[in-house]
Amino acid sequence: MKKDNKKALMYLGIIFFASLISYKLPHDSYSIIEYFIRPIKFETSVLYIAGIIPLTLYIISIVGIFRLEKFKYNNKLLIFIIIVGIIIPSMDLVLDFSRTSFHSLRNDGLESMDIVESDMHISSTEDKVYISLDLELIDYGKGSNKFNIRLYYPEELAKYSKKEYYDFEGYYYSYGNKDAIPLDQEIKVELEDKRYIDDLFETNWYNQDYKIELYNIEEKNDIIIRGEK
């Protein structure tokens, strides 16, 4: 039985490791594993292969737990539901709690903020180009923040635009405790020449990184969104 307990702990450790390497890095849309196994970008699509590694580790661990003597005669479906529905999400919560505690101990300001989701689309109407940006920020700290937001365009878009970035209007506020801030912005892009519109849509801007900068008079926080569409 002691041997079974050690193996069970080993498999739970593997599950935690798989959750850790799948966890999104601070201020970056890539996870740890994606820095080692990058997405393969084609002309019109992206192939994500990094997820195979955590998935394989999860499967190895679950199958290993099924084969333990102590669980040999237990309901396998129930064990699977507990692992997938409770244990794995709990490990993600542990990672979130660790990050929240880290920022709280450091008394971080804007550094405690990050992006949950960011989705950018570019469209054109007659001779005008628009960016639709759906953005959700989260504050892992404990204090409040007052800040501005600046969007740095993908490289190809910046090349055709009159400027490299767009400043959001007004101030934004966060209050810590994983406070979520959803933003939905439509941005009119000023091009150097309206004839560039067709050229822009023939580029691979959607595969290029862009940056969200949160800033105030005291500090700034740059968050990278990796091109993935």
C-alpha positions as CSV (number, residue, x, y, z in Angstrom):
1,M,0.0,0.0,0.0
2,K,2.9,2.4,0.8
3,K,4.2,1.7,-2.7
4,D,0.8,2.6,-4.2
5,N,0.8,5.9,-2.2
6,K,4.2,6.8,-3.5
7,K,3.1,6.1,-7.1
8,A,-0.1,8.1,-6.6
9,L,1.9,11.1,-5.4
10,M,4.2,10.7,-8.3
11,Y,1.3,10.7,-10.8
12,L,-0.3,13.7,-9.0
13,G,3.2,15.4,-9.3
14,I,3.2,14.7,-13.1
15,I,-0.3,16.2,-13.4
16,F,0.8,19.3,-11.5
17,F,3.9,19.6,-13.8
18,A,1.6,19.4,-16.9
19,S,-0.6,22.1,-15.4
20,L,2.5,24.2,-14.7
21,I,3.9,24.1,-18.2
22,S,0.5,24.8,-19.6
23,Y,0.1,27.9,-17.4
24,K,0.2,31.3,-19.3
25,L,3.4,33.2,-18.5
26,P,3.1,36.6,-16.8
27,H,2.6,39.5,-19.3
28,D,2.7,37.1,-22.3
29,S,0.1,35.1,-24.1
30,Y,2.4,32.1,-24.5
31,S,2.5,29.3,-21.9
32,I,5.8,27.9,-20.7
33,I,5.6,24.9,-23.1
34,E,4.9,27.2,-26.1
35,Y,8.3,28.8,-25.6
36,F,10.0,25.5,-26.1
37,I,7.6,24.1,-28.8
38,R,6.4,27.1,-30.8
39,P,3.2,27.1,-32.9
40,I,3.8,26.3,-36.5
41,K,2.5,29.2,-38.6
42,F,1.3,28.7,-42.1
43,E,0.1,31.3,-44.6
44,T,-3.6,31.2,-43.4
45,S,-3.5,29.0,-40.3
46,V,-1.6,28.0,-37.2
47,L,-0.9,24.5,-35.9
48,Y,-0.5,24.2,-32.1
49,I,1.5,21.2,-31.2
50,A,2.7,22.3,-27.7
51,G,-0.5,21.0,-26.1
52,I,0.4,17.4,-27.0
53,I,3.0,17.3,-24.3
54,P,0.7,18.2,-21.3
55,L,-2.1,16.1,-22.8
56,T,0.3,13.1,-22.9
57,L,1.4,13.7,-19.3
58,Y,-2.3,13.9,-18.2
59,I,-3.1,10.6,-20.0
60,I,0.0,8.8,-18.6
61,S,-0.9,9.9,-15.0
62,I,-4.6,9.0,-15.3
63,V,-3.9,5.6,-16.7
64,G,-1.2,5.1,-14.1
65,I,-3.7,5.9,-11.3
66,F,-6.2,3.5,-12.8
67,R,-3.7,0.7,-12.5
68,L,-2.9,1.3,-8.9
69,E,-3.9,-1.6,-6.6
70,K,-5.9,0.7,-4.3
71,F,-8.0,1.9,-7.2
72,K,-8.2,-1.4,-9.1
73,Y,-11.8,-2.1,-8.2
74,N,-13.0,1.5,-8.0
75,N,-15.3,3.1,-10.6
76,K,-12.8,4.3,-13.3
77,L,-15.3,6.9,-14.6
78,L,-15.7,8.4,-11.2
79,I,-11.9,8.6,-10.7
80,F,-11.6,10.3,-14.2
81,I,-14.2,12.9,-13.3
82,I,-12.5,13.6,-10.0
83,I,-9.1,14.1,-11.7
84,V,-10.4,16.2,-14.6
85,G,-13.2,18.0,-12.9
86,I,-11.6,18.7,-9.5
87,I,-7.8,17.9,-9.2
88,I,-6.6,19.6,-12.4
89,P,-8.7,22.8,-12.0
90,S,-7.5,22.9,-8.3
91,M,-3.9,22.9,-9.5
92,D,-4.7,25.8,-11.8
93,L,-6.2,27.6,-8.7
94,V,-3.0,26.9,-6.8
95,L,-0.9,28.5,-9.5
96,D,-3.3,31.5,-9.5
97,F,-3.1,31.8,-5.7
98,S,0.7,31.6,-5.9
99,R,0.8,34.5,-8.3
100,T,-1.7,36.6,-6.3
101,S,0.3,36.0,-3.2
102,F,3.6,37.0,-5.0
103,H,2.1,40.3,-6.2
104,S,0.5,41.0,-2.8
105,L,3.8,40.5,-0.9
106,R,5.7,42.7,-3.4
107,N,2.9,45.3,-3.2
108,D,3.0,45.5,-7.0
109,G,1.0,48.1,-8.9
110,L,0.5,47.7,-12.6
111,E,2.9,44.8,-12.6
112,S,0.1,42.7,-11.0
113,M,-2.1,43.2,-14.0
114,D,-2.3,40.9,-17.0
115,I,-4.5,40.0,-19.9
116,V,-6.9,37.1,-19.8
117,E,-8.1,37.2,-23.4
118,S,-7.3,39.4,-26.4
119,D,-8.8,39.1,-29.8
120,M,-8.0,41.5,-32.7
121,H,-9.7,41.7,-36.1
122,I,-9.1,44.2,-38.9
123,S,-11.7,45.2,-41.4
124,S,-12.2,47.9,-44.0
125,T,-15.1,50.1,-45.1
126,E,-14.6,51.9,-48.4
127,D,-11.3,53.8,-47.8
128,K,-11.1,53.3,-44.0
129,V,-9.5,50.6,-41.9
130,Y,-10.8,49.6,-38.4
131,I,-9.4,47.4,-35.6
132,S,-11.9,45.6,-33.4
133,L,-10.2,44.7,-30.2
134,D,-11.9,42.5,-27.5
135,L,-9.7,42.7,-24.4
136,E,-10.1,41.4,-20.8
137,L,-7.7,42.5,-18.1
138,I,-7.2,41.0,-14.7
139,D,-5.6,42.4,-11.5
140,Y,-3.8,39.8,-9.4
141,G,-2.8,42.4,-6.8
142,K,-4.5,43.7,-3.7
143,G,-4.4,47.5,-4.3
144,S,-6.1,49.8,-6.8
145,N,-4.6,51.1,-10.0
146,K,-5.4,54.1,-12.2
147,F,-3.8,53.8,-15.7
148,N,-3.9,54.5,-19.4
149,I,-3.8,51.9,-22.2
150,R,-1.8,52.0,-25.4
151,L,-2.0,49.4,-28.2
152,Y,1.1,48.9,-30.3
153,Y,0.1,47.6,-33.8
154,P,1.4,44.4,-35.4
155,E,4.5,45.2,-37.5
156,E,2.8,45.1,-40.9
157,L,0.0,47.3,-39.8
158,A,2.4,49.8,-38.2
159,K,4.3,49.9,-41.5
160,Y,1.3,51.2,-43.4
161,S,0.0,53.4,-40.6
162,K,0.8,57.0,-39.8
163,K,1.8,55.9,-36.3
164,E,2.9,52.7,-34.5
165,Y,0.3,52.8,-31.7
166,Y,-3.1,53.9,-30.5
167,D,-3.9,55.5,-27.2
168,F,-7.2,54.6,-25.6
169,E,-9.2,57.5,-24.4
170,G,-9.6,58.3,-20.7
171,Y,-8.3,56.5,-17.6
172,Y,-9.0,52.9,-16.5
173,Y,-9.2,51.6,-12.9
174,S,-8.7,48.2,-11.2
175,Y,-9.2,47.2,-7.6
176,G,-7.2,44.0,-7.2
177,N,-8.5,40.6,-6.0
178,K,-8.5,39.3,-9.6
179,D,-10.8,42.1,-10.6
180,A,-11.7,41.6,-14.3
181,I,-12.0,44.5,-16.7
182,P,-13.6,43.7,-20.1
183,L,-12.9,46.2,-22.9
184,D,-14.4,46.3,-26.4
185,Q,-12.7,48.9,-28.7
186,E,-13.2,49.9,-32.3
187,I,-10.2,51.8,-33.5
188,K,-9.9,53.8,-36.7
189,V,-6.5,53.3,-38.2
190,E,-4.9,56.3,-40.1
191,L,-3.0,55.0,-43.1
192,E,-0.1,56.8,-44.8
193,D,-1.9,56.3,-48.1
194,K,-5.4,54.9,-48.6
195,R,-4.1,52.9,-51.5
196,Y,-2.3,50.7,-49.0
197,I,-5.5,49.1,-47.8
198,D,-5.3,46.2,-50.3
199,D,-1.6,45.7,-49.6
200,L,-2.3,45.5,-45.9
201,F,-4.9,42.7,-46.3
202,E,-2.4,40.7,-48.3
203,T,0.1,40.7,-45.5
204,N,0.4,38.2,-42.6
205,W,-0.4,40.8,-39.9
206,Y,-2.6,38.3,-38.1
207,N,0.5,36.1,-37.5
208,Q,2.5,38.9,-35.9
209,D,2.8,39.9,-32.2
210,Y,1.3,43.1,-30.8
211,K,1.7,44.8,-27.5
212,I,-0.7,46.2,-24.9
213,E,1.0,48.8,-22.6
214,L,-0.6,49.8,-19.3
215,Y,0.9,52.9,-17.9
216,N,0.7,55.9,-15.5
217,I,3.1,58.5,-14.3
218,E,4.8,56.1,-12.0
219,E,5.2,52.8,-14.0
220,K,4.3,50.8,-17.0
221,N,3.5,47.2,-17.8
222,D,4.1,45.8,-21.3
223,I,2.0,42.7,-22.2
224,I,2.8,40.7,-25.4
225,I,0.1,39.1,-27.4
226,R,1.5,36.5,-29.7
227,G,0.2,36.4,-33.3
228,E,-2.0,33.3,-33.6
229,K,-4.6,33.8,-36.2
